[in-house]
C-alpha cells in the first residue's frame, strides 16, 4: 500500500499485488473524477454503470479469498482496492453492501448455502445491507429494537433500524433481531410487505436508510445461522467493516495530504508560497508522519485480520482501528485548516475528504468504542497483535 507519489513507503507487494494496485489506481483516476463523485452523490450515492465496471474488472472478486470463491491470494488484496477507493472518494458500498454482509454469512459456517449469494455479489448483480444499528443504542451489537417471533410458517419481524448503509441500493437486508432464544440474524427481501425505508444520504454522500419493520412475515429459511448466534455473527460483520474501512481512511489521508501540499505550493501570502513558511512545513511534516504511521498499522492489520478466533480478531481490529482513525482525523482536520476558508466549501475537494473520514469513523464504531472494546476483548482472548511480531 503505497502513496501515489512515493513508491518507497508501504507494503512490500508481490508482483501480482503491485499490478492490482496500479490497475485500480488507473481505473479510479480515469473513471471516478471529482466531478463524477459529485454527480454520483447528487444521484443518491450509487452509479450502476460504474459498479458494473468494478465487478467486470474483478475488483469485487479480488476482495474475496479463494475459499469464498474469490480471487484474493492473501489478505492484502482487499486493502489495496479499498485504499484506492478512499483516495478517489468512491461512495459505492463495497464494504457495507458486500464485504461486511458476506462476513456474516461466512461466519455461519454454511458457505455452500450462500454460494450463489457470494457469486451474485462478486458479479455486481446483488448487494446486501447489514441492518444492525438501532436508535439511541450507539454501537451495541445485541438487538433490542427489532424483535422476531416464530409463527406457524416462519418468523415475524417488528421494530426499527437506523442508518443502514447501502440499504437504498440493496436487494436484501441482513437484519439482527431479538428472539426468545437470543439474538438472531435474518435475510429479508427489501421489498417484503411491511418493510418501509426512509432513505437519506450520509455525510460522505453514501446512501443509507432508517428501516421500519411492521409485521414482516418471512419463511423459516430466512433465519441465518441459529437463534442465539446473532450477536456473534454480527461481530464478524463489525470486524470486517471496521477493518476494511481503515484502508479507505488511509487512501483519504493520502489524497488529503497531496491536495494540501499542492495548495501550499500555490497559495501565496506576503509575496511567497505558504509552503516556504517553516510553520507550514512543520504541519505538513506532521501530517506525513501520521500517514506513514497509519500505513504501518494497515500493513499489520492486513497481515493478521484472518488469523485467530473472532474474539481475538475483535481486540486486534479495534486496537489498530482506533490508531488509524486517530491519524486520519488529524490529517484531514489539519488539511482543512491549512486550506483556510475554502477548505469547508462544497466546491473544494478537501472538504469531502474530511466528510469521508468522519463518516468512516462513525460507521463501524468510533475510536472511544473501539478503545473500550480493545480493552475488554484483549482480556478475554489471545493477544493476536503480539503474536505477529
Backbone torsions as a table, in degrees:
resi	resn	phi	psi	omega
1	UNK	NA	101.8	-175.7
2	UNK	-118.2	164.7	174.9
3	UNK	-73.1	169.5	178.0
4	UNK	-73.8	-17.1	-173.0
5	UNK	-120.6	-10.5	-174.7
6	UNK	-133.0	100.9	-176.2
7	UNK	-80.8	-0.5	-177.5
8	UNK	-86.4	-6.2	-176.2
9	UNK	-111.3	161.8	171.4
10	UNK	95.6	-163.7	-175.7
11	UNK	-68.0	148.4	168.7
12	UNK	-83.9	102.7	-172.3
13	UNK	-92.7	151.3	171.4
14	UNK	-72.4	169.5	-179.5
15	UNK	-62.9	-39.7	178.6
16	UNK	-64.5	-41.5	179.8
17	UNK	-67.0	-38.3	177.3
18	UNK	-63.6	-40.8	177.7
19	UNK	-65.3	-40.4	177.8
20	UNK	-62.1	-47.0	-179.6
21	UNK	-59.4	-45.4	-178.3
22	UNK	-65.5	-39.0	-178.2
23	UNK	-69.3	-39.4	178.6
24	UNK	-67.4	-40.5	178.8
25	UNK	-59.8	-46.0	179.1
26	UNK	-64.3	-42.7	-178.5
27	UNK	-60.7	-48.0	-179.3
28	UNK	-65.1	-42.4	-179.4
29	UNK	-61.6	-37.3	-177.2
30	UNK	-83.5	-37.4	-170.1
31	UNK	-104.3	-14.8	-174.2
32	UNK	-129.7	65.2	177.9
33	UNK	-70.1	171.1	178.5
34	UNK	-61.2	-38.6	177.7
35	UNK	-64.8	-39.0	177.2
36	UNK	-63.6	-42.7	178.2
37	UNK	-58.8	-47.3	-177.5
38	UNK	-65.5	-37.4	177.6
39	UNK	-65.9	-39.7	178.7
40	UNK	-63.8	-41.0	178.1
41	UNK	-62.7	-43.2	179.2
42	UNK	-63.0	-29.8	-179.2
43	UNK	-85.5	3.0	176.9
44	UNK	112.0	-0.2	174.5
45	UNK	93.7	17.6	178.7
46	UNK	-155.2	128.0	178.4
47	UNK	-116.3	110.2	-175.1
48	UNK	-61.8	-39.0	-178.5
49	UNK	-65.0	-41.3	178.3
50	UNK	-65.8	-42.8	-179.7
51	UNK	-62.4	-36.3	176.7
52	UNK	-64.0	-39.7	176.3
53	UNK	-61.5	-44.4	179.7
54	UNK	-57.6	-47.1	-179.2
55	UNK	-68.2	-42.8	-178.0
56	UNK	-63.8	-31.1	177.2
57	UNK	-77.4	-4.8	179.2
58	UNK	81.2	14.5	-175.8
59	UNK	-74.4	-28.9	174.5
60	UNK	-72.2	-47.0	179.1
61	UNK	-62.6	-28.7	178.9
62	UNK	-67.6	-14.0	178.2
63	UNK	-93.0	-5.1	179.7
64	UNK	-104.0	131.7	175.6
65	UNK	-67.5	165.9	-176.1
66	UNK	-61.7	-33.9	-179.7
67	UNK	-76.9	-1.8	168.6
68	UNK	-104.0	13.1	-177.9
69	UNK	71.9	23.2	178.4
70	UNK	-100.3	-167.3	-175.4
71	UNK	-104.6	-13.1	-171.2
72	UNK	-63.6	127.8	178.5
73	UNK	-88.7	-17.3	-179.6
74	UNK	-152.1	-178.3	178.2
75	UNK	-78.7	-0.6	-174.7
76	UNK	-81.4	-35.5	-171.5
77	UNK	-55.2	-48.0	-179.8
78	UNK	-61.9	-32.8	178.4
79	UNK	-67.1	-36.8	177.9
80	UNK	-63.5	-44.2	-179.8
81	UNK	-64.8	-47.0	-173.8
82	UNK	-73.2	-27.7	174.7
83	UNK	-62.6	-40.8	178.0
84	UNK	-70.5	-32.8	174.6
85	UNK	-62.2	-42.1	178.0
86	UNK	-66.0	-39.5	178.6
87	UNK	-61.7	-37.0	-176.4
88	UNK	-93.4	3.8	-179.2
89	UNK	62.3	30.0	-179.0
90	UNK	-64.0	126.6	-178.7
91	UNK	-100.3	-11.4	177.9
92	UNK	-60.1	137.3	-163.7
93	UNK	-84.4	68.2	178.4
94	UNK	-64.1	-39.4	179.7
95	UNK	-79.9	-56.3	-172.8
96	UNK	-73.4	-26.3	-177.2
97	UNK	-100.9	-9.3	-176.5
98	UNK	-132.5	-65.6	-167.5
99	UNK	-70.3	-45.1	179.7
100	UNK	-65.9	-46.9	175.5
101	UNK	-61.6	-38.4	179.2
102	UNK	-62.2	-36.9	179.0
103	UNK	-63.1	-36.0	176.6
104	UNK	-64.0	-46.2	-178.8
105	UNK	-64.6	-40.1	179.2
106	UNK	-64.5	-36.7	-177.3
107	UNK	-65.9	-16.1	176.4
108	UNK	-70.0	-20.5	-175.1
109	UNK	80.7	5.7	-178.9
110	UNK	-110.3	58.2	-175.2
111	UNK	-64.2	-35.6	178.9
112	UNK	-63.0	-37.6	179.8
113	UNK	-60.3	-35.7	-174.6
114	UNK	-106.6	15.0	-177.5
115	UNK	-58.7	-40.5	-179.8
116	UNK	-67.6	-33.1	177.4
117	UNK	-64.9	-45.6	178.2
118	UNK	-59.0	-44.8	-178.3
119	UNK	-61.9	-43.3	-179.8
120	UNK	-66.5	-33.9	176.9
121	UNK	-69.0	-40.7	-178.3
122	UNK	-69.1	-27.3	179.0
123	UNK	-91.5	3.8	176.6
124	UNK	80.8	11.2	-176.6
125	UNK	-91.5	-10.8	-174.3
126	UNK	-148.1	140.7	172.1
127	UNK	-127.3	143.0	172.5
128	UNK	-114.0	151.8	175.1
129	UNK	-119.5	133.6	-176.7
130	UNK	-93.6	103.2	-176.8
131	UNK	-94.2	97.4	-176.7
132	UNK	-131.2	-33.4	-177.3
133	UNK	-71.1	140.0	-178.0
134	UNK	-125.6	153.5	-177.0
135	UNK	-57.8	132.4	174.3
136	UNK	63.3	23.0	-178.7
137	UNK	-123.7	13.2	177.0
138	UNK	49.3	-121.3	-173.2
139	UNK	-111.6	26.6	179.7
140	UNK	-68.7	124.2	-177.2
141	UNK	-83.8	-15.2	-179.8
142	UNK	-84.7	116.6	-175.0
143	UNK	-71.9	145.2	174.0
144	UNK	-135.6	-37.3	-173.5
145	UNK	-73.2	-27.5	175.9
146	UNK	-108.5	126.7	-179.5
147	UNK	-118.1	144.2	178.4
148	UNK	-121.1	129.8	178.8
149	UNK	-123.6	141.8	-179.2
150	UNK	-73.8	140.2	175.7
151	UNK	-121.3	-178.4	-178.7
152	UNK	-60.4	-37.3	-176.1
153	UNK	-109.5	5.5	-178.3
154	UNK	163.3	-119.9	-174.3
155	UNK	-139.0	156.7	173.5
156	UNK	-126.7	129.6	-178.3
157	UNK	-109.8	136.1	176.6
158	UNK	-140.9	137.6	176.6
159	UNK	140.9	-160.3	-173.3
160	UNK	-143.4	140.2	171.4
161	UNK	-119.1	152.3	-177.2
162	UNK	-123.4	149.8	175.2
163	UNK	46.6	58.3	178.7
164	UNK	-86.6	106.3	-178.2
165	UNK	-66.6	142.6	178.7
166	UNK	73.0	-2.7	-176.4
167	UNK	-58.7	-40.6	-178.4
168	UNK	-62.3	-23.5	-174.8
169	UNK	-108.0	-5.5	-174.4
170	UNK	-80.8	156.7	175.2
171	UNK	-90.8	-33.3	-178.0
172	UNK	-138.9	161.7	-179.7
173	UNK	-118.2	133.1	170.6
174	UNK	-97.0	109.5	-168.5
175	UNK	-113.2	127.4	172.2
176	UNK	-86.9	138.5	-176.9
177	UNK	-147.8	150.4	177.1
178	UNK	-85.2	133.9	174.4
179	UNK	-125.6	171.7	179.6
180	UNK	-65.5	-19.8	179.6
181	UNK	-100.8	9.3	179.2
182	UNK	113.2	179.7	-178.0
183	UNK	-62.2	143.9	178.9
184	UNK	-140.4	164.9	177.5
185	UNK	-120.5	142.8	-179.2
186	UNK	-132.7	141.5	175.2
187	UNK	-98.2	109.0	-170.3
188	UNK	-117.8	128.4	173.9
189	UNK	-60.5	137.1	-177.6
190	UNK	-64.2	-28.8	-177.8
191	UNK	-93.9	15.4	179.1
192	UNK	-64.9	147.8	177.8
193	UNK	-59.0	132.6	178.4
194	UNK	95.1	-6.2	177.0
195	UNK	-93.6	121.1	-179.7
196	UNK	-123.6	123.5	179.2
197	UNK	-103.7	131.9	170.0
198	UNK	-109.4	98.2	-170.4
199	UNK	-82.9	153.6	175.4
200	UNK	-158.8	170.3	175.3
201	UNK	-101.2	137.8	174.9
202	UNK	-73.6	171.5	-176.1
203	UNK	-60.6	-27.2	179.9
204	UNK	-93.9	4.9	178.5
205	UNK	95.7	-7.5	179.8
206	UNK	-73.0	140.7	179.7
207	UNK	-71.3	139.7	178.7
208	UNK	-147.3	174.3	-179.4
209	UNK	-157.7	147.8	163.3
210	UNK	-91.2	136.9	-172.5
211	UNK	-124.0	130.2	176.2
212	UNK	-107.1	131.4	176.9
213	UNK	-112.1	116.0	-178.2
214	UNK	-122.9	101.8	-180.0
215	UNK	50.7	50.0	-179.5
216	UNK	-80.4	116.1	-178.4
217	UNK	-95.5	127.1	176.5
218	UNK	-131.6	157.5	179.7
219	UNK	-75.3	171.1	179.4
220	UNK	-64.0	-25.1	179.9
221	UNK	-75.2	-5.2	176.9
222	UNK	-75.7	-19.0	-179.9
223	UNK	-67.6	127.4	179.4
224	UNK	-103.4	119.8	-174.4
225	UNK	75.0	-143.7	-179.2
226	UNK	-125.5	154.8	174.0
227	UNK	-57.2	135.7	-177.0
228	UNK	98.5	-15.1	-178.9
229	UNK	-95.9	-1.3	-171.7
230	UNK	-59.1	-41.6	-178.4
231	UNK	-67.7	-39.7	178.3
232	UNK	-65.6	-40.0	178.2
233	UNK	-65.5	-41.6	-179.9
234	UNK	-67.0	-30.4	175.9
235	UNK	-60.4	-40.3	178.1
236	UNK	-63.1	-41.5	177.5
237	UNK	-65.7	-41.3	178.3
238	UNK	-62.4	-44.3	180.0
239	UNK	-61.0	-42.5	179.5
240	UNK	-66.2	-47.3	179.9
241	UNK	-62.4	-44.3	-179.2
242	UNK	-65.0	-37.2	-178.9
243	UNK	-72.9	-49.8	-173.8
244	UNK	-66.9	-32.8	178.6
245	UNK	-71.5	-16.7	172.7
246	UNK	-61.5	-38.0	178.5
247	UNK	-65.0	-41.0	176.4
248	UNK	-61.6	-39.4	-179.9
249	UNK	-64.3	-40.0	178.7
250	UNK	-65.3	-41.2	175.9
251	UNK	-61.3	-40.6	178.2
252	UNK	-65.6	-39.0	176.6
253	UNK	-60.9	-44.8	-179.3
254	UNK	-58.0	-48.6	-179.4
255	UNK	-65.0	-41.1	-178.9
256	UNK	-63.1	-40.8	178.7
257	UNK	-65.9	-43.7	179.7
258	UNK	-60.9	-45.7	178.6
259	UNK	-60.2	-39.0	-176.9
260	UNK	-72.2	-40.1	175.9
261	UNK	-61.7	-46.1	179.2
262	UNK	-60.7	-42.0	-179.7
263	UNK	-65.2	-42.8	-178.5
264	UNK	-65.5	-27.3	179.7
265	UNK	-81.1	-15.5	-179.0
266	UNK	-110.8	-28.1	-179.5
267	UNK	-74.6	126.7	-175.6
268	UNK	-113.9	140.5	170.2
269	UNK	-138.5	141.0	-178.8
270	UNK	54.7	33.0	174.4
271	UNK	81.8	7.5	179.0
272	UNK	-144.2	157.2	-179.9
273	UNK	-63.5	139.4	-177.4
274	UNK	-66.5	-17.4	176.5
275	UNK	-65.1	-16.2	178.7
276	UNK	-82.8	-10.7	-180.0
277	UNK	-79.8	134.3	-175.4
278	UNK	-61.5	-38.8	-179.7
279	UNK	-61.8	-39.7	178.4
280	UNK	-68.3	-41.0	179.0
281	UNK	-60.4	-41.2	179.4
282	UNK	-63.5	-41.2	-179.3
283	UNK	-68.4	-39.9	176.8
284	UNK	-64.3	-38.6	178.2
285	UNK	-64.2	-41.1	178.2
286	UNK	-63.6	-38.4	177.1
287	UNK	-63.4	-41.6	179.4
288	UNK	-64.9	-37.9	178.2
289	UNK	-63.5	-44.9	178.7
290	UNK	-61.6	-39.4	178.3
291	UNK	-63.1	-45.2	-178.6
292	UNK	-68.5	-34.6	175.8
293	UNK	-63.3	-44.3	178.9
294	UNK	-63.5	-37.9	177.6
295	UNK	-61.2	-42.7	179.9
296	UNK	-63.4	-41.0	178.4
297	UNK	-67.5	-35.1	177.8
298	UNK	-65.2	-37.7	176.3
299	UNK	-61.1	-43.3	178.0
300	UNK	-63.1	-40.2	179.3
301	UNK	-63.7	-43.5	179.3
302	UNK	-63.8	-33.2	-177.7
303	UNK	-71.1	-36.4	-171.0
304	UNK	-113.5	2.4	-172.4
305	UNK	-60.1	-37.3	-174.0
306	UNK	-100.9	21.3	177.2
307	UNK	-104.6	159.7	173.9
308	UNK	71.0	-176.6	178.7
309	UNK	-79.1	169.9	179.1
310	UNK	-63.4	-36.2	177.2
311	UNK	-64.8	-43.0	177.0
312	UNK	-61.1	-42.2	-179.7
313	UNK	-66.0	-31.3	-180.0
314	UNK	-60.6	-48.0	178.6
315	UNK	-65.3	-41.9	-179.1
316	UNK	-60.9	-50.8	-179.5
317	UNK	-64.1	-44.1	-177.1
318	UNK	-63.9	-42.3	-179.8
319	UNK	-61.8	-44.4	-178.8
320	UNK	-73.1	-41.4	-178.4
321	UNK	-60.6	-42.1	-179.6
322	UNK	-58.4	-39.5	180.0
323	UNK	-71.9	-46.3	-177.9
324	UNK	-63.2	-44.8	-178.8
325	UNK	-67.7	-31.8	174.1
326	UNK	-63.4	-43.2	176.2
327	UNK	-62.4	-43.5	-177.1
328	UNK	-63.9	-43.7	178.9
329	UNK	-62.5	-38.7	178.7
330	UNK	-62.1	-47.5	-175.3
331	UNK	-66.1	-49.9	-176.0
332	UNK	-70.5	-30.6	176.6
333	UNK	-66.4	-45.8	177.8
334	UNK	-66.0	-35.1	178.8
335	UNK	-61.2	-44.0	178.4
336	UNK	-64.2	-44.2	-179.8
337	UNK	-61.4	-41.7	-178.0
338	UNK	-72.1	-20.1	174.0
339	UNK	-79.0	-18.2	-178.0
340	UNK	76.9	-154.0	-175.1
341	UNK	-58.7	-35.3	-179.3
342	UNK	-65.2	-20.5	-177.0
343	UNK	-68.1	-13.0	179.5
344	UNK	-107.2	5.7	180.0
345	UNK	-85.9	155.4	-180.0
346	UNK	-67.9	-27.5	-178.5
347	UNK	-73.0	-22.1	-177.6
348	UNK	-87.7	125.1	-178.5
349	UNK	-59.0	-32.1	-174.7
350	UNK	-62.0	-32.6	179.0
351	UNK	-64.8	-31.0	-179.3
352	UNK	-76.2	-28.7	173.5
353	UNK	-70.1	-34.9	174.6
354	UNK	-62.3	-44.4	179.0
355	UNK	-64.8	-39.6	-179.5
356	UNK	-59.0	-50.2	-178.2
357	UNK	-65.7	-39.5	178.3
358	UNK	-60.3	-44.2	179.2
359	UNK	-66.4	-41.8	179.3
360	UNK	-62.4	-38.9	-178.2
361	UNK	-65.1	-36.9	-175.1
362	UNK	-89.0	-23.0	-171.4
363	UNK	-65.7	-37.9	-173.7
364	UNK	-124.2	33.5	178.6
365	UNK	101.6	123.1	-179.1
366	UNK	-78.1	177.5	-173.8
367	UNK	-62.0	-37.5	179.8
368	UNK	-63.3	-43.6	178.6
369	UNK	-61.2	-45.7	-175.5
370	UNK	-73.1	-31.0	174.5
371	UNK	-65.0	-41.2	178.1
372	UNK	-67.8	-40.0	178.9
373	UNK	-66.0	-38.1	177.1
374	UNK	-60.9	-42.8	-179.0
375	UNK	-63.1	-46.9	-176.0
376	UNK	-75.9	-41.1	-177.6
377	UNK	-72.4	-32.4	180.0
378	UNK	-65.5	-34.4	178.0
379	UNK	-66.4	-32.8	-174.1
380	UNK	-85.0	-22.2	-173.5
381	UNK	-128.9	-167.3	178.6
382	UNK	-78.3	144.9	176.3
383	UNK	-80.6	87.9	-176.6
384	UNK	-62.2	-35.6	-177.9
385	UNK	-62.5	-43.8	-179.5
386	UNK	-64.6	-31.7	-177.1
387	UNK	-70.7	-14.9	-178.4
388	UNK	-85.4	-13.9	-179.0
389	UNK	-83.4	NA	NA
